[in-house]
């Protein structure tokens, strides 16, 4: 019995690698977007740092956004009346932007960095399909949002 030509192995390798890349390319990702680079409650017209999830896939099912912060709180600030609603440090929303703000009662004791985490989840099962982290850095009387997202995590597709 003779071995197949090298070109056969090459074709098989290319097909396997292409399949792996297609599977990886289908993995959804999320990033945390913000429209401001610095926030201070003493100098801002915003109620906090606006945080918007940017999900890379079109949702084939009902998704929820699970936000956590190791300091501060998340709030909603929605039309038509723009009432501020405190959501706490660990909250789940179904759409749109949330705002992060620090706690005025702890003025002068704010940490140097704040870790914000976002997990996009299947609303029925709570299974994470994508997640990201963003670190805010203390600067003077407020926090800098930094240049983009610190880390994005890819999760296996659970469906």
N, C-alpha and C positions, 0 to 999 in steps of 0.2 A: 504494500500500500504506500502510495506517495503522499507527501505533504502538499496541501494546497499552496498555490503561489502566494508570495508575500502580499500581492495586491489584494487578495481575498481578505487577509487579516487587516489590512489597511482600511478597506471598505467597511468591514464589521466594526472596527474601532471608531471610525467616523460616525457611523449610525448610532452606536451606543453613546458617544459623547454628545451628539446632537440631541438625542432623547433626554439625556440628563440636563442639558442646558435649557431645553423647552420646559421641563418640569420646574427647574429653578426659576425661570422667567415668569412662570404662572403664579409664583408665590407673591401674595399681596404684601405691600409695605405701607407704613404710615409715617408721616413726618409731622412735627409740631411747628406750625407757622405763626409768626407774630408780626404785627405791622409797626411796632415801635422798638427802638434799640435801648431805651432807658425809661425807667419808671420811678417816680417819687410822688407820694401822695401830696407833698407840699408844693409841687410844681406841675401837676398834671391835671388835665381836664378829663382823663380817663378814670374809671373806678378801679382800674388795675391793669395788668398786662394782658392784652387780648391773646388768647391761645386758640388756634383753629386747627383741627385735625385735617390733614391732607392724605386721603386714602387712595392708593394707587389702582385699585381694582373697582369695577362696578359691582356694587353689592348685589349678590344673587340671593341674599336673604336679609332679614332684619338684623341690623347691627346696633351695638351700643358702644359708647366711649367711656371707659373707666379711667378717671383721672385721680392721681394721688400726689400729695406734696409732703415733704418731710418737715415743712414749716409753712405758715401762712394759711390762707383759705381760698377756695374758689367761690366765685359769685357769678350770677347771671345778671344781665343788664339788657333787657329786651324791649323792643317797641311793643305797643304804642306808647306806654307811659314811662318806660325806662326806670322802673322800680328795681332797686338792687336787692337780689335774693341771695342770702348766704347759703352755700352748698356744702361747706365744711372742707376738710383736708382729704377726704376720700369720698368721691361722688361718681355716679353713673348718669350720663346724659344720652339722649338719642339723636341729637343733631346740633350743629352750630358751634358757635364760639362760646367759650367760658373765659372768665377773667381771673387772674391770680392777683391777690393783694396780701401784703403783710399785715400783721395784727398791730393796730395802733397802741394798744396797751403795753406792748413790749418794746416801745421805742427806746433805742439805745442799747438793746440786747439782741438785735437781729443777728442771725448767723452770717458768716462770710459767704457761704454758698447755700443755695436751695435746690434740691433735686425734685424735678417734676417728672412724673411718669404717666404715660398714656398707653392703655391697652385697648385695642379694638377687639370686641368680643361678639360672638354669636349671641343674640339677645335671648334665645330660647335655652341655650345650654351653658352660657357663660364661658365657653371655650375661646381662648385668645387666638386670633388669626393674624395679628400683627401688633407690634409695640414699638415705642420709642421713648427716649429720655431726653430731657433738656436741663441744663444746669444754669441757674441764674447766679450772677456774681455781685456781691455787695460793692457799691462804689459811692463814696460820699454819703449823701442823704437818700440813696435809692438803690435800685438794682439794674444791672445791665443784662440784656437778654442774650448777648453773644451773637456770633455769626452762624446762625442756623442750628440744626439739631446735633446734639452730641453723639447719640448712638441710636441706630435703627436696628431692630431685631427681626429676623425672618422666622416664621413659625411654619411647621408642616401644615398643609391644608387638611383640616379634619373631616372633609366631606368626601 
